[in-house]
Amino acid sequence: MKFRLVYFTSLVAALISGCLKSSPSPAVPLPTGSFSGGFMAIHNPASSLYGTIAKADTLKAALQLSLSQSTGFQVSGDTSIHAGSYGDYGVNAYNIEFVDETYSPAQAFTKYHLDGVYNYTYNGSTLNIYINYADTLSLQYVFKKIN
């Protein structure tokens, strides 16, 4: 009799929990629109990784970014260290990928390009795009949505 009672209460609890309404998780906003902000390239010299203190080199540029599902992306603004560029982009929950049509890996490096797969966060108003390379180079974009 005791076994039937335990079995019956477990079955009732399972049925009740299955019938309860659960609220859907909030949708992650898709980054689209016009953004204004900055770019930073932070280079930590290898000597700073092994105990010798070396100052990090930081380059900054003010940029504008336009993101549209139909036309892709476009970067403009201070093009002294970051290239003005355009191309396609795609987004999933954790990464954003840019395919810069102006970038060619065969050419010598002259400026940074928004090209490749980056980590990102977006809350509907602030877009952070970032990537770290081999513990010595970090590229960071911080944008505020302007429309």
Secondary structure in CASP SS format (residue, H / E / C, confidence):
PFRMAT SS
TARGET T0000
AUTHOR 0000-0000-0000
METHOD secondary structure of the structure
MODEL  1
M C 1.00
K H 1.00
F H 1.00
R H 1.00
L H 1.00
V H 1.00
Y H 1.00
F H 1.00
T H 1.00
S H 1.00
L H 1.00
V H 1.00
A H 1.00
A H 1.00
L H 1.00
I H 1.00
S H 1.00
G H 1.00
C H 1.00
L C 1.00
K C 1.00
S C 1.00
S C 1.00
P C 1.00
S C 1.00
P C 1.00
A C 1.00
V C 1.00
P C 1.00
L C 1.00
P C 1.00
T C 1.00
G E 1.00
S E 1.00
F E 1.00
S E 1.00
G E 1.00
G E 1.00
F E 1.00
M E 1.00
A E 1.00
I E 1.00
H E 1.00
N C 1.00
P C 1.00
A H 1.00
S H 1.00
S H 1.00
L H 1.00
Y C 1.00
G C 1.00
T C 1.00
I C 1.00
A C 1.00
K C 1.00
A C 1.00
D E 1.00
T E 1.00
L E 1.00
K E 1.00
A E 1.00
A E 1.00
L E 1.00
Q E 1.00
L E 1.00
S E 1.00
L E 1.00
S E 1.00
Q C 1.00
S C 1.00
T C 1.00
G E 1.00
F E 1.00
Q E 1.00
V E 1.00
S E 1.00
G E 1.00
D C 1.00
T C 1.00
S C 1.00
I C 1.00
H E 1.00
A C 1.00
G C 1.00
S E 1.00
Y E 1.00
G E 1.00
D E 1.00
Y E 1.00
G E 1.00
V E 1.00
N C 1.00
A C 1.00
Y C 1.00
N E 1.00
I E 1.00
E E 1.00
F E 1.00
V E 1.00
D E 1.00
E C 1.00
T C 1.00
Y C 1.00
S C 1.00
P C 1.00
A C 1.00
Q C 1.00
A C 1.00
F C 1.00
T C 1.00
K C 1.00
Y E 1.00
H C 1.00
L C 1.00
D C 1.00
G E 1.00
V E 1.00
Y E 1.00
N E 1.00
Y E 1.00
T E 1.00
Y E 1.00
N C 1.00
G C 1.00
S C 1.00
T E 1.00
L E 1.00
N E 1.00
I E 1.00
Y E 1.00
I E 1.00
N E 1.00
Y E 1.00
A C 1.00
D C 1.00
T C 1.00
L E 1.00
S E 1.00
L E 1.00
Q E 1.00
Y E 1.00
V E 1.00
F E 1.00
K E 1.00
K E 1.00
I C 1.00
N C 1.00
END
